[in-house]
Amino acid sequence: MTPIPLSQWADRNGIPRRTAYNWAKSGKLNVPIHRTLTGRLVVLDDTDDEPKGTHPFTSAYAEALGLPVGTHTKDMHHSPVLEAWGTDLYNAVADDLRPVVLQLAIAAACSRAKRDTWWRLTDWLGRVELADWFTATGFPQIAALFADRPAITDKDSYLDWWPCGVGSFEFWRDFDDQVTAAVNAAELGAPDDNGAAAALAENSLTEEIPIAGRRSSLREVVDKLAGRDMPGLPAPKIPDRSDLWSLRAMYAEPMWALARPYTRRTADMICGLVGWDPQSPAPPAGHPLHEIGYPACLHASETALVPHVHDAHIREIEAFRRIALGKPFDKLAA
């Protein structure tokens, strides 16, 4: 649907503008209306229907660019990277945050060249957000490993500084050792015992949280863009799905460490509920300990991480805004 300002619609139909606004406010207007991202009221004209199934972020981006859906991608300020990222982010966040994500379309439509967005997204994923993730999850000593890492700005710096790439082999190995040591020092590492409760708790640690560094949907989006020509930029060949799959592992240890106390407490409770010694070997498949224990422990794992996922989404929203507007990231943890 083609939007026209409510004032223009009122003039066309011989209705005083104030009357039209009062009708819209009271719900008495007999035509579909929409409040734009900037708060302006517009009437939706049925003569030019928006393509069915258009994603809300795509609609918001087209609106911010002032073009109909389907033609907005030809605008010189359109960025396929930002549109794909914004769409994926909208799908990932909680419902209450979705209006906030739609507001990012205004930043995405700003009048500046967007040739740097691909590599700035890569830099944020592989450097900035890793530092923030380890700081937010209680491991500042690991976050500090990223403080002096150079920014990724192009293909050459990507090959040199992608944290789990060939050029960073020594860094990755040192990072891995220090993460393990930090988690163990916090007494949040994998338990030494092999009892039923320990096995249930460990097997129930969640693998899927919708933060950027671990989202399968974002990996798919980036993989499609990796071989696609973009305005003013040759098709980047990296990073693709496999590069982001390797990155996924770097976010894992804090995720599991934070969830372990909750899954273990739940596993001990389930053992008592079904009458199974938590220190004895696990029962065979099909036993109630597995049937009711795994879903309960998985829920405990996911619930424990909800505040951290929310915080990560807030950081991602801010990162999108900064990248879209060409602003620098905040200083990394030192």
N, C-alpha and C positions, 0 to 999 in steps of 0.2 A: 504494500500500500504506500502511495506517495503522500508524505506528510505536508500539510500547508499550515501556516500559522493560524491560530484561532481568530485573531483579529482580521486576517484576510478572508477567512471563511465567513465571518459575520458580515463584512462589507459586501461580499458577493451575494449574500442572501437577504440583504436589507435589514439586518438585525443590529441594534446598537451593541457596540463592543462590550460595554459594561454588562448588558443583559446576557450576552453569550458567556462571559466569564462567570456570572452568577449561576447560570444554568449548569455550566461545567462543574462548578464547586458543589452544587447541590445534587448532582447526578441526574439532572433533568434534560441534558443535551441528548438529542436523538440521533447523534452520529458518533462513531468511535473516536475517542481522543487518546492522546498519549503525552506523557510528560517526558521531555527530552532529558539527556544527561545534564544539561545546564539548567533544568527546571522550567523550561519554556513549554507551554501547552500548544499542541498542534492537533489538527484534525486529520484523520487518516482517510485518504481518498481511495475508494475502491476501484478506480479506473486503471490502476497500475499495481497489480498484486505483487507482493514480495514473494520470491520463490518459496514454495512449501518446504518445511524442514530446515529453514535457515537457522543456524545456531545463534543464540542470543548475543554472544560476543561479536560475531560477524555483523549482525544487525547494528550493534552499538558502534562498531568501528566504521561502518559505512555512514552512519548518522554523523559521527564526529568528523568524517572527511567531507560531509555535505554532498554525498553521492548515493545513488540507489545501489542496493545490493546487486552484485553481479558486474557492476562497472567500477566499483570503488578500487579494485585491484589495479586499475590503470592509472591511478593517481600517483604523481611523482613522490608523494610523501608516504605512500603505503609500503608497509614492510611485511612480507609473507612470514618472516620469523616471528614478529610480534603478534600477528594474527593467529598463527598456529599455537604459539605459547599461551596467549591469552585464552584461547578456546580450551586448551588442555587444563589450564589453571582453573578456569571457571568450573569445569567438570570435577576437579579434584577437591575443591574446598567445600566446607559446610554450607548449607543453604543460606545461612545468615550472612556469610561473607560474599555471596555471589553479586549483590549490588555493588559492593566495593570493587570487585574485579571488573565489572562493567564500566566503572568510572575510569579504569586504566585506558579505555579506548580514546579518551580525550588526550592523554599523554602520548599514546601511540600515533595519533593524528597530527602531532605538532609539526610545524614547518621547519624541518631540518632534514638533512640527508641521513639515511638510516643504514649506510653501508657498513657501519661498525657493529650492528646489532648481533650478527651471527657470532663474532668472536668475543664480544662482551658477555653474551650468554654463556659461552664456553668457559670464559674466565671466571664468571660468577659460580658456575657449577663446580669447577675443578680447583678453586682457590678460595674465593671469598666465603661461599656458603659452607664449605668444609670447616673453615676456621670458626664461623659463627655456630655451626652445629656442635662442635666439640666444646666451645665455650658454654653454650646454653645447656648442654647435657652434663656439665660438671667436670670437664677434662681440659682445663685451660693450658696445661702443659703440652697437650697434643695440638691444640689450636695454635700455640706459639710456633709450631713447626712450619706453619704457612705464612708467618709474618714477613719473612724476607723473600718469599717466592716471587719472581717477576711476573708481571701480568701477561696474559695471553692476548696478543693483538692481531695475529695473522697465522698463516700456516706454519711458518718456520718456528715461531715462538711456541706454537702448539706442540710441535714435535719435540721441542726442548723441554717444555714445562708442564705438559699434561701429567698430573700426579701419578697416574698408573700406566703411563706410556713407557716405551723403550728408553727414551731419553732420561727418564726419572727412576731408573731401576734401583739405584742406590738409595734414593729418597724413599721409595716405596718400601724397600726392605727395612730401613730404619724406622719408618712410620709404623709398620706392622709390629715390630718388636716393642716399640714404645707404647703402642696402644694396648697390647697384651699385658705389659708390665703395669700400666696405669690402672687397668680394670682389675687386675689381681690385687694391686696395692689397696684399692678401694673395697676389697673383699666382695666383688661383684662378678667374679669369674665363674666359669663352669665348676660345679661341685666335684669333689674327689670321690664321693660315694656313688655306687652303682645301684642303689636301691630303687624300688618301684616309684616312690615319690619323686626322686631326683630325675629318673628317666622320663616320667610323665611331664614334669615341669620343663625340662630341656626340649623335649619334642614339641612342646606347645608354644615355644617362643615364636612370635609372629615374624613372617618374612615380608609381609606386604604392608607398608604404610605409605600414604600418598604424598610423601615429600618429594621434592624435585629430583634429588639424586637417586631415588629408588623407584620412581614411577615408570612402569612399563609403557604407559601411554605416551609419556614425554619422550622415551627412547624411540618409539615408533615415529613420532612427529619429527624428531631431529633426523632420524635415518632418512625420511622422505626428502627433507630439505638438503641433505648432504650431497645429493646428486642433481640438484635443481638449479638452473640459472635464475638469478635474482637481479632485479633492476640495479644497474651500475656495479655489479659484482659477479665475477666468474663463479661458476658452480663450485662450492667448497666440497672436497672429497672426504673431509674429516671434520669433526668427529661423527661417527655413525653409530648404529645400534651396538656393535661389539665394543666400541670404546666406552660407551656409557654403561654397558654391562659390567665392565671391569671397575668402573667408578663406584658402582652400586655397593661393592664389598667394603669400600672405605667408610661408609656410613653405618655399618652393621653393629660394631662392638658396643657403642653406647646404647643403641636400641635394645640389644639383648641384655646388657648389664642393668639398665633401668627397669626392665620388665621382670628379671629373675626373682626378686623378693616376692612379687605378687603371684607369679605362677607357682613358686614353691609353697607358699602359704596355702594357696588353693589346692594344690596337689596333696598336701598333708591332710587337709580337711576332707577331701574326697576319699582318701585312704581310710580315714576313720569312719566315714559314712558307710562304706561298703564292707568294712571289716577286714581290710588288708593291711598287713604290717608294712609301713612305709620304707623300712630298711631292708626288707626281703626282696628277692628278685621279682621283676614284674610278672604279672600273670599272663597266660596265653591270650592271643587275640580273641576278641569277642567277650572278654570279661567285662563286667560293669565298670571296673576301674577305667578301662579305655573308653567305653561307650559314653559314659557321662563325664569322665574326667577330662578328656581332651577338649571338648567344646568349652567346658567351664574354664580351663586353664588358658585356652586361646583367648577367650573373652577377657580374662584378667590381664593378659599380655597387651592386648590392643587398648584396653581402658587405661592402663598405666601410661601409655604413650600419647593419649589424646592431648594433654596440654602442650607437649613438645611438638606434635604435629601442627597444632594451632599456631604456635610461635613460629614454626618454620614457614607456614603459609603467609603469615604477616611479613616475614622477611622477604619471601618471594614476591609478594605484592610490591613491596618497597623497591626491590631490585628491578622489577619490571619498569616501574616508574622512572628510576634513575637511568636505566639503559635507554628507554624510549626518549627521554629528554636530553640524553648525552651528559648526564651528571656523573661525577666520580662516586665510587663506593666509599663508605665510611672506612676509616683507618682500621686495619686488621689488628687482632690481638698481638701484642708484642711479648 
